[in-house]
Amino acid sequence: MENEARVNTFFGETVYYKDVGEERSVIPHIEKFVKEKPGATAATTDVTGTTNLPDLDDAKDDLHRDKNYSSVFKKITAGISEFIQAKGYNREKLDTHITKAWATYTVKGQHIASHKHTASHFSFVYYVRNDDMGNIKFEKELAQQTGLFIPPTENYISNWNQLNFSSYVYPVKTGDLLIFPSGMLHHTEDNTKDEARISISGDILLTMKEGVKTEHCIPHPKGWKALKF
């Protein structure tokens, strides 16, 4: 029986979750090119110096175009389609693009520091291997609040609920797919296991369909022109 998707609301933002099934067959390929990073921060292949490929000195962020990952992205694409439908976007006017996708390799004692993505509308993470190896945590960006500031601690909050909490730990496991607004702050817990946690993340951008004109949304990339200086 297919797992049902869940669309949650955290801090007024929509987070999609679904167990789309395991795809561990890509683990050997990822472990072949990823370079384990020393220190407390996990290696992400969209950053220079985190790959072992002899013909690639910089980042690898095109997993969505790599045939070795076609089965993974079939699952991810189905999830994105379900998410876009749940959001109610007009598919006759809008196209959905994966702009880049990369692997994250988190060894014991490592985590992904708090961050957000600034060049996309939504982002996703698919857990290739996460067998009790740490969860993802979403945070409310307190710096964006205006007016009276009340610290989100037990000293000031007597009843925690979705109207006042400042962070949420989302439990995840192998085969899970999460989609969330790119501007949401998020980080991961430390991996406490000897085996590396492996995930595939990516960014999603919505544009108008080719030929559709509007003053509000991003036009289709086929109408763009790269300037040469």
C-alpha positions as CSV (number, residue, x, y, z in Angstrom):
1,M,0.0,0.0,0.0
2,E,1.4,3.4,-1.0
3,N,2.2,5.7,1.9
4,E,0.1,8.8,2.1
5,A,1.7,12.3,1.8
6,R,1.4,14.7,4.7
7,V,1.4,18.5,4.3
8,N,2.2,20.2,7.6
9,T,2.2,23.8,8.6
10,F,5.2,25.1,10.6
11,F,5.4,28.8,11.5
12,G,2.8,29.4,8.7
13,E,4.9,27.6,6.1
14,T,4.0,24.4,4.2
15,V,6.2,21.3,4.6
16,Y,5.5,18.2,2.5
17,Y,6.4,14.8,3.7
18,K,6.1,11.3,2.2
19,D,7.9,8.0,2.5
20,V,8.5,7.4,-1.2
21,G,10.5,4.2,-0.7
22,E,14.2,3.2,-0.4
23,E,16.7,3.5,-3.2
24,R,19.9,2.3,-1.7
25,S,21.3,1.2,-5.1
26,V,22.8,4.7,-5.5
27,I,24.9,4.5,-2.3
28,P,28.0,2.9,-4.0
29,H,28.0,5.6,-6.7
30,I,27.8,8.4,-4.1
31,E,30.5,6.9,-2.0
32,K,32.7,6.6,-5.1
33,F,32.9,10.3,-5.7
34,V,32.1,12.0,-2.4
35,K,35.0,13.2,-0.3
36,E,34.5,12.8,3.4
37,K,35.0,16.2,5.1
38,P,36.9,16.6,8.3
39,G,35.4,18.5,11.2
40,A,31.8,18.9,12.5
41,T,30.2,19.9,9.2
42,A,29.0,17.4,6.7
43,A,30.3,17.3,3.1
44,T,28.0,18.5,0.4
45,T,28.9,17.9,-3.2
46,D,27.7,21.3,-4.4
47,V,30.7,22.8,-2.7
48,T,34.2,23.0,-4.2
49,G,36.6,20.3,-3.0
50,T,34.0,17.7,-1.8
51,T,34.3,15.3,-4.7
52,N,37.0,12.7,-5.7
53,L,36.2,12.7,-9.4
54,P,39.4,13.1,-11.4
55,D,37.8,15.3,-14.1
56,L,35.9,17.5,-11.7
57,D,37.7,20.0,-9.5
58,D,34.7,21.9,-8.4
59,A,31.1,21.0,-7.3
60,K,28.8,18.3,-8.5
61,D,25.2,19.6,-8.3
62,D,23.6,18.0,-11.3
63,L,22.4,14.7,-9.9
64,H,19.0,15.3,-11.4
65,R,20.6,15.1,-14.8
66,D,22.7,12.0,-14.0
67,K,21.3,8.7,-15.4
68,N,22.7,6.9,-12.3
69,Y,20.0,8.7,-10.3
70,S,17.0,8.3,-12.6
71,S,15.2,5.9,-10.3
72,V,15.7,8.3,-7.3
73,F,14.4,11.3,-9.3
74,K,11.4,9.5,-10.5
75,K,10.3,9.2,-6.9
76,I,11.3,12.8,-6.2
77,T,9.5,14.1,-9.3
78,A,6.3,12.3,-8.3
79,G,6.5,13.9,-4.8
80,I,7.1,17.4,-6.2
81,S,4.1,17.0,-8.6
82,E,1.9,16.0,-5.6
83,F,3.2,19.0,-3.6
84,I,2.6,21.5,-6.5
85,Q,-0.9,20.1,-6.9
86,A,-1.6,20.4,-3.1
87,K,-0.4,24.0,-3.3
88,G,-3.0,24.7,-6.0
89,Y,-0.6,26.2,-8.5
90,N,-2.0,26.5,-12.1
91,R,0.0,24.0,-14.1
92,E,-1.3,25.4,-17.4
93,K,0.6,28.6,-16.6
94,L,3.5,27.5,-14.5
95,D,6.5,25.2,-15.1
96,T,8.4,23.5,-12.3
97,H,12.2,23.2,-12.5
98,I,14.8,21.4,-10.5
99,T,17.7,23.9,-10.8
100,K,20.3,21.8,-9.0
101,A,20.7,18.7,-6.9
102,W,23.6,17.4,-4.8
103,A,24.5,14.7,-2.3
104,T,25.2,15.2,1.4
105,Y,27.5,12.8,3.3
106,T,27.4,13.1,7.1
107,V,29.7,10.9,9.1
108,K,29.7,10.2,12.8
109,G,29.7,13.4,14.8
110,Q,28.8,15.7,11.9
111,H,25.8,17.7,11.1
112,I,24.5,20.3,8.6
113,A,24.6,23.8,10.1
114,S,21.6,26.1,10.1
115,H,21.0,27.7,6.7
116,K,18.5,28.6,4.1
117,H,18.5,28.5,0.3
118,T,18.3,31.9,-1.5
119,A,18.0,31.1,-5.2
120,S,14.8,29.0,-5.4
121,H,11.2,28.8,-4.3
122,F,11.3,25.4,-2.6
123,S,13.9,22.8,-1.7
124,F,13.8,19.1,-1.1
125,V,15.7,16.4,0.7
126,Y,15.5,12.6,0.1
127,Y,17.1,10.3,2.6
128,V,19.1,7.6,0.8
129,R,20.4,6.3,4.1
130,N,19.2,7.4,7.5
131,D,18.8,4.5,9.9
132,D,18.4,6.5,13.2
133,M,21.2,8.8,12.1
134,G,19.7,12.2,13.0
135,N,16.7,14.3,12.1
136,I,16.1,17.6,10.4
137,K,15.1,20.7,12.4
138,F,13.2,23.7,11.1
139,E,13.6,27.0,12.8
140,K,11.6,30.3,13.0
141,E,13.8,33.2,12.0
142,L,13.4,35.5,14.9
143,A,15.3,38.3,13.2
144,Q,12.3,38.7,10.9
145,Q,9.9,39.3,13.7
146,T,8.7,42.8,14.3
147,G,7.1,44.5,17.3
148,L,7.4,43.0,20.8
149,F,10.0,40.3,21.1
150,I,9.3,37.6,23.6
151,P,12.1,35.0,23.9
152,P,10.8,31.5,23.0
153,T,11.9,29.9,26.3
154,E,10.1,28.2,29.2
155,N,10.5,31.4,31.2
156,Y,8.0,33.2,28.9
157,I,5.9,30.4,27.3
158,S,3.7,28.2,29.4
159,N,1.9,26.3,26.7
160,W,3.8,25.4,23.5
161,N,1.8,25.2,20.3
162,Q,2.1,26.1,16.6
163,L,1.5,29.7,17.3
164,N,4.6,30.2,19.5
165,F,7.2,27.5,19.1
166,S,10.5,28.5,17.6
167,S,11.8,25.2,16.2
168,Y,10.5,21.8,15.2
169,V,12.4,18.6,14.9
170,Y,11.0,16.5,12.0
171,P,11.7,12.7,12.4
172,V,13.1,11.2,9.2
173,K,14.3,7.8,8.0
174,T,15.6,6.1,4.9
175,G,13.2,6.6,1.9
176,D,11.6,9.8,3.2
177,L,11.2,12.9,1.0
178,L,10.6,16.4,2.4
179,I,9.8,19.5,0.4
180,F,9.8,22.9,2.1
181,P,10.1,26.6,1.3
182,S,13.7,27.4,0.5
183,G,13.7,30.4,2.8
184,M,13.0,28.3,5.9
185,L,16.0,28.0,8.2
186,H,16.9,24.4,8.8
187,H,19.7,22.2,10.0
188,T,20.3,18.6,11.0
189,E,21.1,16.7,14.2
190,D,24.5,15.1,14.6
191,N,24.9,11.6,13.2
192,T,25.7,9.3,16.1
193,K,26.2,6.2,14.1
194,D,29.5,4.8,12.6
195,E,27.9,4.6,9.2
196,A,27.5,7.8,7.1
197,R,24.1,9.4,6.7
198,I,23.5,10.0,3.0
199,S,20.8,12.3,1.5
200,I,20.1,14.0,-1.9
201,S,18.9,17.6,-1.8
202,G,17.9,20.0,-4.5
203,D,16.2,23.3,-5.3
204,I,12.9,23.9,-7.1
205,L,12.1,27.1,-9.1
206,L,8.7,27.9,-10.6
207,T,8.5,29.9,-13.8
208,M,5.9,30.8,-16.3
209,K,5.5,28.3,-19.2
210,E,7.3,29.2,-22.4
211,G,5.4,31.9,-24.2
212,V,3.2,32.9,-21.3
213,K,3.6,36.6,-20.4
214,T,3.2,38.1,-17.0
215,E,4.6,41.0,-15.0
216,H,4.6,39.1,-11.7
217,C,6.3,35.7,-12.1
218,I,9.7,34.6,-13.5
219,P,9.6,34.1,-17.3
220,H,10.6,30.8,-18.8
221,P,14.4,30.3,-19.1
222,K,14.1,29.7,-22.8
223,G,13.4,33.4,-23.1
224,W,16.5,34.5,-21.2
225,K,19.7,35.8,-22.7
226,A,23.1,35.4,-21.2
227,L,25.1,38.6,-21.7
228,K,28.7,38.3,-22.8
229,F,31.2,40.9,-21.6
